Structure formats: C-alpha cells, structure tokens
Amino acid sequence: MAANDSVPPDSPALSSLPGTVETNADGTTDLWFGPTAPAGREANWIQTVPGKAWFAMLRLYGPLEPWFDKTWRPGEFEPAHQV
C-alpha cells in the first residue's frame, strides 16, 4: 500500500504534498490503479484489491476561483494500457 501519514496504514492513498507524485512534462498527472504497480509507474500507483469495490476521492487544498465558478473540473478516469 502507498505510504501516507494522514490515513491508516492499510488504506491505499496517494498524496502530492510530499512531492513524491510524478508530473508529466505537460503539467498533467497520471494515476495508476490496480493490484500491482505498472513497471516504472510506482510513484503514481494506488493499490486495489481484486474483487473488492473502491472509489476515488479528490481533496483540494486552497482551490482557486475556477473550482468555485465551475470553469475547471478534474478529468474523467480513462483506461490505460501498459505497452
């Protein structure tokens, strides 16, 4: 499971605050969900348990005006296929 001091140790979580999440060159961030981490994607991986449901929760600290006036929203989840 991903290490994070703000959640119980058995809870999968990922936080960008400690600077361990990798950002793409264009400023976007890819997150990977699955029972095992894709090779080379461990920093942005959140472990899931096969056969168990899960949900994503986004927490924003200090959101800017586009969040409040609804001109910005997070992107949808998109399946990714490891090459």
MOTANOR-V640113 format. One record per helix or strand of 3 or more residues. SS is the DSSP state (a for helix, b for strand). FROM is the first residue (numbers start at 1). LEN is the number of residues. If there is no record, write none. Layout:
SS,FROM,LEN
SS,FROM,LEN
//
This chain:
b,32,3
a,42,3
b,45,3
a,65,4
//
